[in-house]
Amino acid sequence: MAAFTVFAQDAEDCHRPPTYELMEFKDAYAPVEFMHESFSWEVADVVVLAILLAVASFLSVRHSAKCRFTALTVAALAYFGIFRGGCICPVGSTANFCMGLAAPEMIGKVVAVLFLLPLITAFFFGRVFCTSACPLGAIQHLLSRKKAYQIPPRLLRFLRILPVCFLAATAWGALRSGIFLACKLDVYKPLFFAGHAWIGQLIDFVQGTGTENRILWAGDVAAWSLLILAVGLGYFIHRPFCRLVCPYSVLLGIFASIGLRRRSIDPTSCFSCVQCTKTCPTQAISADFKKRTVKVSNFHCVQCGRCDETCKADSLLSPSPYPGSHFPNIGKNKDGNRLPFKPHKTGPKETD
């Protein structure tokens, strides 16, 4: 009888209403149903990325004006940045691919394609992804000052080690414990997430479905403060995130450096005015004043077209590995033939 009384008391205790702490725990950690995104949107991401890279590659080979790359940048920011909420993110894709090396079943084929396609394009045409399809690069490209400050060369050589360190840390964190360290470095997430939420609210309003009756915001005060600081820094210094943080830029630079079509400067027509070194947003062009030579680092060149607009001698080249093909060594001329260079006469005129 005593045992029955104890069991009855335990049964009554099981039906007691949950405490406040238990209810708070359930509200915070109870699983929420996640609606998986349609596969058609993933295919659309691949198609849009391929189109942007193909157009940017053609413009890069033709050495087109900067305004055409800017148009691609606006399209990339509108689709990948705002409409898709920051997808594709080159920073996050690095961690995704590293996780896929350890556990392939966790990463889909579409993620692998989104990760590899810009690298393959960089091998054939340079880092066109940074200027034409990356939403992070788009913000820095559009909100940067035309004549931004140049980082001192000695300091720049030291700072360029940081992306390599971040790449190693990202790969280690993804392989060891599945940590998306690179995503924590993305300071532009609040803008992308908020824009994606606003687009969703607008679509719901047009369709007449249920929606929030207030403006949605993503991120806290600290996240938006970092975003404002990053945008402010990017206004005075060209592409600080791409050059000093992004781990994916290291991989793009390696593929561009060993690629088939590397950008160079024709020494026979270049008269070392060094204007291109002042306009390059990544400081990929350096001048040796003693040897009077100007060189391009394909590791850091993002194919933005600024140097093509600056160079009056039409000295920028994209040598083809197959000179007999339809894409020979060309400059900015539409017909593919370089015009003879006539040096400017700066000295005083002779008089009788």
C-alpha positions as CSV (number, residue, x, y, z in Angstrom):
1,M,0.0,0.0,0.0
2,A,2.9,2.3,0.8
3,A,4.5,1.6,-2.5
4,F,1.2,2.4,-4.3
5,T,1.0,5.7,-2.5
6,V,4.5,6.6,-3.6
7,F,3.9,5.8,-7.2
8,A,0.6,7.7,-7.2
9,Q,2.4,10.8,-5.8
10,D,5.1,10.5,-8.5
11,A,2.4,10.3,-11.2
12,E,0.8,13.5,-9.8
13,D,4.2,15.3,-9.9
14,C,4.6,14.4,-13.6
15,H,1.4,16.3,-14.4
16,R,2.3,19.5,-12.6
17,P,2.3,22.6,-14.7
18,P,5.9,23.5,-15.9
19,T,7.8,26.1,-14.1
20,Y,8.7,29.5,-15.6
21,E,12.2,28.4,-16.3
22,L,11.1,25.3,-18.1
23,M,8.7,27.2,-20.3
24,E,11.4,29.8,-21.1
25,F,13.8,26.9,-22.1
26,K,11.1,25.3,-24.4
27,D,10.3,28.6,-26.1
28,A,14.0,29.2,-26.7
29,Y,15.2,25.8,-27.8
30,A,12.1,24.0,-29.0
31,P,12.7,22.8,-32.6
32,V,11.0,25.0,-35.3
33,E,9.9,23.6,-38.6
34,F,12.2,24.7,-41.4
35,M,10.8,25.0,-44.9
36,H,13.6,23.8,-47.3
37,E,14.2,26.1,-50.2
38,S,13.1,25.0,-53.6
39,F,15.8,23.4,-55.8
40,S,14.8,25.7,-58.6
41,W,16.2,28.7,-56.7
42,E,19.6,27.0,-56.3
43,V,19.6,26.3,-60.1
44,A,18.7,30.0,-60.6
45,D,21.7,31.1,-58.5
46,V,24.1,29.0,-60.6
47,V,22.6,30.3,-63.8
48,V,22.8,34.0,-62.7
49,L,26.3,33.5,-61.5
50,A,27.4,31.9,-64.7
51,I,25.9,34.7,-66.8
52,L,27.5,37.4,-64.7
53,L,30.9,35.7,-64.9
54,A,30.6,35.1,-68.6
55,V,29.7,38.8,-69.4
56,A,32.5,40.0,-67.0
57,S,35.0,37.7,-68.7
58,F,34.2,39.0,-72.1
59,L,34.4,42.7,-70.9
60,S,37.7,42.0,-69.2
61,V,39.2,40.5,-72.3
62,R,38.0,43.5,-74.3
63,H,39.3,45.9,-71.7
64,S,35.9,47.6,-71.5
65,A,35.1,50.7,-69.6
66,K,34.5,50.7,-65.8
67,C,30.9,51.7,-66.2
68,R,30.0,48.3,-67.7
69,F,31.5,46.5,-64.8
70,T,29.6,48.8,-62.5
71,A,26.4,47.7,-64.2
72,L,27.2,44.1,-63.4
73,T,28.0,45.1,-59.8
74,V,24.6,46.6,-59.4
75,A,22.9,43.5,-60.8
76,A,24.9,41.3,-58.4
77,L,24.1,43.4,-55.4
78,A,20.4,43.5,-56.3
79,Y,20.1,39.7,-56.9
80,F,22.7,38.0,-54.7
81,G,22.8,40.7,-52.0
82,I,19.3,41.9,-51.5
83,F,16.9,39.5,-53.2
84,R,18.8,36.3,-52.1
85,G,19.9,37.7,-48.7
86,G,23.7,37.5,-49.3
87,C,23.8,34.3,-51.3
88,I,26.1,33.6,-52.7
89,C,28.6,34.5,-50.0
90,P,32.2,33.9,-51.0
91,V,33.2,33.9,-47.4
92,G,30.7,31.3,-46.3
93,S,31.2,29.1,-49.3
94,T,34.8,28.6,-48.2
95,A,33.7,27.1,-44.9
96,N,31.0,25.1,-46.7
97,F,33.5,23.5,-49.1
98,C,35.9,22.7,-46.3
99,M,33.2,21.0,-44.4
100,G,32.3,19.0,-47.5
101,L,35.9,17.7,-47.7
102,A,35.4,16.0,-44.3
103,A,31.7,15.1,-44.7
104,P,30.6,15.2,-48.3
105,E,27.0,14.2,-47.4
106,M,26.6,17.6,-45.6
107,I,27.3,19.7,-48.7
108,G,25.2,19.6,-51.8
109,K,26.5,19.7,-55.4
110,V,25.1,23.2,-56.0
111,V,27.3,24.6,-53.2
112,A,30.3,22.9,-54.7
113,V,29.5,24.5,-58.1
114,L,29.0,27.9,-56.6
115,F,32.4,27.6,-54.9
116,L,34.3,26.2,-57.9
117,L,32.8,28.3,-60.7
118,P,34.5,31.6,-59.8
119,L,37.8,29.8,-59.3
120,I,37.6,28.2,-62.7
121,T,36.7,31.6,-64.2
122,A,39.7,33.2,-62.4
123,F,42.0,30.6,-64.0
124,F,40.9,31.6,-67.5
125,F,40.0,35.3,-67.2
126,G,41.3,36.6,-63.8
127,R,39.4,37.6,-60.7
128,V,36.3,38.9,-62.5
129,F,34.1,37.5,-59.7
130,C,35.2,40.2,-57.3
131,T,33.9,43.0,-59.4
132,S,31.0,41.4,-61.3
133,A,29.2,38.8,-59.0
134,C,30.3,39.2,-55.4
135,P,27.7,41.1,-53.3
136,L,30.4,42.0,-50.7
137,G,32.6,43.4,-53.5
138,A,29.6,45.2,-55.0
139,I,29.0,47.3,-51.8
140,Q,32.7,48.3,-51.6
141,H,32.8,49.1,-55.3
142,L,29.7,51.3,-55.3
143,L,30.3,53.1,-52.0
144,S,34.0,53.8,-52.4
145,R,35.5,57.2,-53.0
146,K,36.9,57.8,-56.5
147,K,40.2,59.0,-55.2
148,A,40.6,57.0,-52.1
149,Y,43.7,56.9,-50.0
150,Q,46.5,54.5,-50.8
151,I,47.8,52.2,-48.0
152,P,51.6,52.6,-47.6
153,P,53.4,49.8,-49.4
154,R,55.3,48.5,-46.4
155,L,52.1,48.4,-44.3
156,L,50.2,46.8,-47.2
157,R,52.7,44.0,-47.5
158,F,52.1,43.1,-43.8
159,L,48.3,43.5,-44.0
160,R,48.1,41.2,-47.0
161,I,49.1,38.3,-44.7
162,L,45.8,38.6,-42.9
163,P,43.5,37.0,-45.5
164,V,45.9,34.0,-45.6
165,C,45.6,33.6,-41.9
166,F,41.8,33.9,-42.1
167,L,41.7,31.2,-44.8
168,A,43.8,28.8,-42.6
169,A,41.6,29.5,-39.6
170,T,38.4,29.1,-41.7
171,A,39.6,25.7,-43.0
172,W,40.7,24.5,-39.6
173,G,37.5,25.5,-37.9
174,A,35.3,23.9,-40.6
175,L,37.3,20.6,-40.7
176,R,37.7,20.3,-36.9
177,S,34.4,21.4,-35.4
178,G,32.2,22.7,-38.2
179,I,32.6,26.3,-37.1
180,F,31.7,28.9,-39.7
181,L,34.4,31.3,-38.7
182,A,34.4,33.1,-42.0
183,C,30.7,34.0,-41.7
184,K,31.4,35.8,-38.4
185,L,33.8,38.0,-40.4
186,D,31.2,39.2,-42.8
187,V,30.2,42.6,-41.5
188,Y,27.7,43.2,-44.3
189,K,25.2,40.5,-43.2
190,P,22.8,42.9,-41.5
191,L,22.2,44.8,-44.7
192,F,21.7,41.7,-46.8
193,F,19.4,40.0,-44.2
194,A,17.4,43.2,-43.7
195,G,17.0,43.7,-47.4
196,H,16.0,40.1,-47.9
197,A,13.3,40.5,-45.2
198,W,12.0,43.7,-46.8
199,I,11.7,42.0,-50.2
200,G,9.8,39.2,-48.5
201,Q,7.5,41.6,-46.8
202,L,6.8,43.4,-50.1
203,I,6.0,40.2,-51.9
204,D,3.7,39.1,-49.1
205,F,1.9,42.5,-49.3
206,V,1.5,42.3,-53.0
207,Q,0.2,38.7,-52.8
208,G,-2.2,39.6,-50.0
209,T,-0.7,37.0,-47.6
210,G,0.0,37.5,-44.0
211,T,3.0,39.7,-43.2
212,E,4.5,41.6,-40.3
213,N,3.0,45.0,-39.7
214,R,6.3,46.5,-38.9
215,I,9.7,46.9,-40.5
216,L,11.9,43.9,-39.9
217,W,15.6,44.4,-38.9
218,A,18.3,41.9,-38.8
219,G,21.2,42.1,-36.4
220,D,21.7,44.0,-33.2
221,V,23.3,47.4,-32.5
222,A,26.8,46.0,-32.5
223,A,26.3,44.4,-35.9
224,W,25.0,47.6,-37.5
225,S,27.8,49.6,-35.9
226,L,30.4,47.3,-37.5
227,L,28.6,47.7,-40.8
228,I,28.7,51.5,-40.6
229,L,32.3,51.4,-39.7
230,A,33.1,49.1,-42.6
231,V,31.2,51.2,-45.0
232,G,33.0,54.3,-43.7
233,L,36.4,52.7,-44.0
234,G,35.5,51.5,-47.5
235,Y,34.7,55.0,-48.6
236,F,38.2,56.3,-47.8
237,I,40.1,53.1,-48.6
238,H,39.3,50.9,-51.6
239,R,37.9,47.4,-50.9
240,P,39.2,46.9,-47.3
241,F,37.3,43.7,-46.7
242,C,38.3,42.1,-50.0
243,R,42.0,43.0,-49.5
244,L,42.5,42.5,-45.8
245,V,39.9,40.0,-44.6
246,C,38.2,37.8,-47.3
247,P,39.7,34.3,-47.3
248,Y,38.1,33.4,-50.7
249,S,40.2,36.2,-52.3
250,V,43.4,34.2,-51.5
251,L,42.0,31.2,-53.6
252,L,40.9,33.5,-56.4
253,G,44.3,35.2,-56.4
254,I,46.2,31.8,-56.7
255,F,44.0,30.7,-59.6
256,A,44.4,34.1,-61.4
257,S,48.2,34.0,-60.9
258,I,48.7,30.7,-62.5
259,G,45.9,31.2,-65.0
260,L,46.0,31.2,-68.8
261,R,45.1,34.8,-69.5
262,R,47.0,37.2,-67.2
263,R,46.9,40.9,-67.4
264,S,50.1,42.7,-68.2
265,I,51.4,46.1,-69.4
266,D,53.1,46.5,-72.8
267,P,56.6,48.0,-72.0
268,T,57.0,49.3,-75.6
269,S,54.1,51.7,-75.4
270,C,54.0,52.5,-71.6
271,F,55.8,55.7,-70.8
272,S,55.6,55.2,-67.0
273,C,53.1,58.0,-66.2
274,V,52.1,55.8,-63.2
275,Q,48.5,57.1,-63.3
276,C,47.3,53.5,-63.2
277,T,49.0,52.9,-59.9
278,K,47.0,55.7,-58.4
279,T,43.6,54.5,-59.6
280,C,43.9,50.8,-59.0
281,P,41.5,50.0,-56.1
282,T,43.6,47.0,-54.9
283,Q,47.0,48.5,-55.5
284,A,47.8,45.6,-57.8
285,I,49.9,47.8,-60.1
286,S,53.3,48.8,-58.9
287,A,56.0,51.0,-60.5
288,D,59.8,50.6,-60.4
289,F,61.0,54.2,-60.9
290,K,64.7,53.1,-61.2
291,K,63.9,50.7,-64.0
292,R,61.0,52.7,-65.3
293,T,58.8,49.7,-65.5
294,V,55.2,49.1,-64.4
295,K,53.9,45.7,-63.5
296,V,50.5,44.2,-62.6
297,S,49.9,41.6,-59.9
298,N,47.3,39.2,-61.2
299,F,47.0,37.9,-57.6
300,H,45.4,41.1,-56.5
301,C,43.9,42.5,-59.7
302,V,40.1,42.3,-59.7
303,Q,39.5,43.3,-63.3
304,C,37.6,46.5,-62.5
305,G,38.6,48.4,-65.7
306,R,39.9,51.5,-63.9
307,C,43.4,51.2,-65.3
308,D,42.0,50.8,-68.8
309,E,40.2,54.2,-68.5
310,T,43.3,55.8,-67.1
311,C,45.9,54.5,-69.5
312,K,46.3,56.9,-72.4
313,A,48.8,54.8,-74.2
314,D,46.5,51.7,-74.3
315,S,49.2,49.6,-72.7
316,L,47.1,47.2,-70.8
317,L,47.1,43.7,-72.4
318,S,45.5,40.3,-71.7
319,P,47.8,38.0,-73.6
320,S,46.0,34.9,-74.9
321,P,47.7,31.4,-74.5
322,Y,46.5,30.7,-78.1
323,P,47.5,33.8,-80.2
324,G,46.0,32.2,-83.3
325,S,42.5,32.0,-81.8
326,H,39.6,34.4,-82.0
327,F,40.9,36.1,-78.8
328,P,44.5,37.2,-79.6
329,N,46.5,39.8,-77.6
330,I,44.2,42.7,-77.6
331,G,43.9,46.1,-75.9
332,K,40.9,48.4,-75.6
333,N,40.2,48.6,-79.4
334,K,37.1,46.9,-80.6
335,D,38.7,45.5,-83.7
336,G,41.4,43.8,-81.6
337,N,44.2,45.7,-83.3
338,R,46.5,47.9,-81.3
339,L,46.9,51.4,-82.6
340,P,50.4,52.8,-83.0
341,F,51.4,54.8,-79.9
342,K,52.5,58.4,-80.4
343,P,54.3,59.8,-77.3
344,H,53.2,63.1,-76.0
345,K,55.5,66.0,-76.7
346,T,56.2,67.7,-73.4
347,G,59.2,69.8,-74.3
348,P,59.2,73.3,-75.7
349,K,58.8,73.8,-79.4
350,E,61.9,74.8,-81.5
351,T,61.8,78.2,-83.0
352,D,63.9,79.7,-85.8
